[in-house]
Amino acid sequence: MSDQSAARTDRTPSGPDVPGRPRLRRAAVVSVTRAVFTAVGLVTAYYLLPLDERGTAGASALLVGGLVAVLLVFGWEARAIVRSPHPRLKAVEALVATLALFLVLFAGAYYLLDRSSPGSFSEPLTRTDALYFTLTTFSTVGFGDIAARSQTGRVLTMLQMFGGLLLVGVAARVLAGAVQAGLRRQRRDAPDQEAGP
């Protein structure tokens, strides 16, 4: 009797030998690695780009162009989620890429604003200070150690707050919808793949 129950347990798909699990694990590692490299790459670019020479017009152009880039990246990522074999993992990548681009964009805009109009903030901003202010504003922590003083700085901060709410609310909903569409596509395509040629 013990041999029969052992034979039954050997055939039951569980544990690390479940078919497809190594591929899913590998896909998860690749997805997390890509997300980390995307975020690190964007932050690195933020620190390395020569932002000091731009005036107010350049800062405005950077912000508008960057916001358009955020929308384009987000749209491209949403389409990629639907087509991905692992839509949930792709959604995590999309959220990290979009969020990192959004935060770096506003940090750059704050930095450029402070360079072109000194006194726009309660203290002069380094790149790290600008990124810190962006993160505290986005997370709604707002320690109050750095505050926007100029009207332009306050409008920019309000724009970031509004964009952050949209990113969290609308973007999360769109990404969740894309994941659901991707999962529906997988279920629809699964019988075709099982039938084979």
C-alpha positions in Angstrom: 0.0 0.0 0.0 2.8 2.4 0.7 4.2 1.8 -2.8 0.9 2.7 -4.4 0.5 5.9 -2.4 4.1 6.8 -3.1 3.5 6.2 -6.8 0.4 8.5 -6.7 2.3 11.2 -5.0 5.1 11.1 -7.5 2.6 11.8 -10.3 0.9 14.7 -8.5 2.3 18.0 -9.8 3.5 19.9 -6.8 6.7 21.4 -5.5 9.5 22.5 -7.6 9.0 19.9 -10.3 5.7 21.4 -11.6 6.0 21.8 -15.4 6.5 25.5 -16.3 7.5 26.6 -12.9 11.2 27.0 -13.7 10.2 29.1 -16.8 7.9 31.3 -14.6 10.7 31.7 -12.0 13.2 32.7 -14.8 10.6 35.1 -16.2 10.1 36.6 -12.8 13.9 37.1 -12.3 14.2 38.6 -15.7 11.2 40.9 -15.1 12.5 42.1 -11.7 16.0 42.6 -13.1 14.7 44.7 -16.0 12.6 46.8 -13.6 15.6 47.4 -11.4 17.9 48.3 -14.3 15.2 50.6 -15.7 14.8 52.5 -12.5 18.6 52.6 -11.9 19.2 53.7 -15.5 16.7 56.6 -15.2 18.1 57.8 -11.9 21.6 57.5 -13.3 20.6 59.5 -16.4 19.1 62.1 -14.1 22.4 62.6 -12.3 24.5 62.5 -15.4 22.5 64.7 -17.9 23.8 68.3 -18.2 20.8 70.1 -16.8 22.6 73.2 -15.6 22.5 75.1 -18.9 18.8 75.3 -19.5 16.6 78.3 -18.7 13.0 78.5 -17.8 11.9 77.8 -21.4 14.2 74.8 -21.5 12.7 73.5 -18.2 9.2 73.9 -19.5 10.1 72.1 -22.7 11.7 69.3 -20.7 8.7 69.0 -18.5 6.2 68.9 -21.4 8.3 66.6 -23.5 8.8 64.4 -20.4 5.1 64.2 -19.7 4.5 63.2 -23.3 7.2 60.5 -22.9 5.5 59.2 -19.7 2.2 58.9 -21.6 3.9 57.2 -24.6 5.9 54.8 -22.4 2.7 54.0 -20.4 0.7 53.3 -23.6 3.4 51.2 -25.1 3.8 49.2 -21.8 0.0 48.7 -21.6 0.0 47.1 -25.1 3.0 45.0 -24.2 1.2 43.7 -21.1 -1.7 42.4 -23.2 0.7 40.6 -25.6 3.0 39.3 -22.9 3.1 35.6 -21.9 3.4 36.8 -18.3 1.1 39.9 -18.1 1.4 40.3 -14.3 5.2 40.4 -14.4 5.0 42.8 -17.4 2.6 45.1 -15.4 5.2 45.3 -12.6 7.8 46.3 -15.1 5.5 48.9 -16.6 4.6 50.4 -13.3 8.2 50.7 -12.3 9.3 52.2 -15.6 6.4 54.7 -15.7 6.8 55.7 -12.0 10.6 56.1 -12.2 10.3 58.2 -15.4 7.5 60.4 -13.7 9.6 61.0 -10.6 12.9 61.7 -12.4 11.0 64.0 -14.7 9.7 66.2 -11.9 13.0 66.0 -10.0 14.7 67.4 -13.1 12.0 70.1 -13.5 12.4 71.2 -9.8 16.2 71.3 -10.2 16.0 73.3 -13.4 13.4 75.7 -11.8 15.7 76.3 -8.9 18.7 77.0 -11.2 16.8 79.4 -13.4 14.9 81.1 -10.6 16.8 81.0 -7.3 14.6 81.2 -4.3 11.8 79.2 -5.8 12.2 76.8 -2.9 12.9 77.2 0.8 16.5 76.2 0.2 18.7 75.8 -2.9 18.2 72.4 -4.5 20.9 69.9 -5.4 19.9 67.1 -7.7 19.5 64.9 -4.6 17.4 67.5 -2.9 15.1 67.8 -5.9 14.7 64.0 -6.1 14.0 64.0 -2.3 11.4 66.7 -2.6 9.8 64.8 -5.5 9.6 61.6 -3.5 8.2 63.3 -0.4 5.6 65.0 -2.5 4.6 61.9 -4.4 4.4 59.8 -1.2 2.3 62.6 0.4 4.7 62.5 3.4 5.8 66.2 2.9 8.2 66.7 5.8 8.1 70.4 5.2 11.9 70.8 5.2 11.8 71.8 1.5 8.8 73.8 0.3 8.0 75.6 -2.9 8.0 79.4 -2.4 7.5 80.8 -5.9 4.2 80.6 -7.8 5.9 78.6 -10.5 7.2 76.2 -8.0 3.8 75.7 -6.3 2.1 75.2 -9.7 4.7 72.6 -10.6 4.2 70.9 -7.3 0.5 70.9 -7.7 0.9 69.4 -11.2 3.1 66.7 -9.7 0.5 66.0 -7.0 -2.3 65.8 -9.6 -0.2 63.6 -11.9 0.7 61.3 -9.0 -2.9 60.8 -8.2 -3.6 60.0 -11.8 -0.7 57.7 -11.9 -1.8 55.8 -8.8 -5.5 55.7 -9.6 -5.9 55.7 -13.4 -2.7 54.0 -14.3 -3.2 51.2 -11.8 -6.7 50.6 -13.2 -5.4 50.7 -16.8 -2.6 48.3 -16.0 -5.0 45.9 -14.1 -7.3 46.0 -17.2 -4.3 45.2 -19.4 -3.3 42.3 -17.2 -6.9 40.9 -17.3 -6.9 41.3 -21.1 -3.6 39.5 -21.3 -4.9 36.6 -19.1 -8.1 36.4 -21.2 -5.9 36.2 -24.4 -3.8 33.4 -22.8 -7.0 31.4 -21.9 -8.4 31.9 -25.4 -5.1 30.8 -27.0 -4.5 27.9 -24.7 -6.9 25.5 -26.4 -5.2 26.3 -29.8 -1.8 25.5 -28.4 -3.0 22.2 -26.8 -4.6 21.1 -30.0 -1.2 21.6 -31.8 -0.6 21.4 -35.6 
